[in-house]
Amino acid sequence: MQELPVVSAIPTDTIIKKPNWLRVKLPIGESYKHVRGLVDNHKLHTICESGNCPNMGECWGEGTATFMILGNVCTRSCAFCAVATGRPEAVDWDEPQRVAEAIHLMRVKHAVITSVDRDELKDGGSIIWHNTIKAVKALNPNTTLETLIPDFRGFADQIQRIIDAAPEVVSHNMETVEQNTRKVRIQAKYRRSLDVLRILKEGGMRTKTGMMLGIGETKDEVIESMEHLRAVDVDVLTLGQYLQPTKKHLPVQRYVHPDEFAELREIGYELGFDYVESGPLVRSSYHSEKHVYQGYGRNKWMDEKRIAV
């Protein structure tokens, strides 16, 4: 009998080895256990868990977490995201107060709130968003707040509810370059996201966005996107390495070297961003407490340039 050839399910030349500079801290320590307990006891969702964030151990160990409101099931099916897709549960109108109480118990100076997309809701979830921001501010008057919002399908009245609640920072992630948007964010639109950031800025918000690298974009395309963002006066930009959460998601095309992230950080400041966070493990809410303050990042960058000279 002729011996059959051995066929590999995945060609070995398509497997990209993870480089040494991508090292994730394991979640340990008393502070981590404390945050873990609060999240469980208050029946809260965090993007730290749902999104398989590589910085969860570090952030939770420092007593901070990014809360995810409106449930943990999204109506969209982005090809990069580990959050479950499907039919969400009914809106929990008590959630804003629970989130506010958890932030109060954690005694954090800066809190981050995000959400799944709720396209099935007439208001897109914007009323719960507004109520949550107001509840957090009422119970935690000394806590600064960043909100990482969906695009609300571009409806200005829904975006206005966020502006009216007046968080210190409003973030909406572009995630990738224009040429990749259709395959990465299937139900989203690149120009619509730019328009959301423009509306927020015109409403007086400090604006922020994040992008992932390593999913087929070129450096020129990244720089072009950065220019688009500056055209709508975005203040804060985060750039990080895309990591494939499961085999069902988009594969990593390349691992971007820290030197390239450093170069893009330099270009970002030269383009006029007020704060640029750029590195392999950077995620949207990583070090977000520093992103609140006008001039903090740019002044630090200017000091670095003076020292280098």
Beta strands, then each sheet from edge to edge (+ up, - down):
strand 1: 45-46
strand 2: 66-69
strand 3: 73-74
strand 4: 84-85
strand 5: 110-115
strand 6: 144-148
strand 7: 169-171
strand 8: 207-213
strand 9: 236-241
strand 10: 275-278
sheet 1: 1+ 2- 5- 6- 7- 8- 9- 10-
sheet 2: 3+ 4+
end
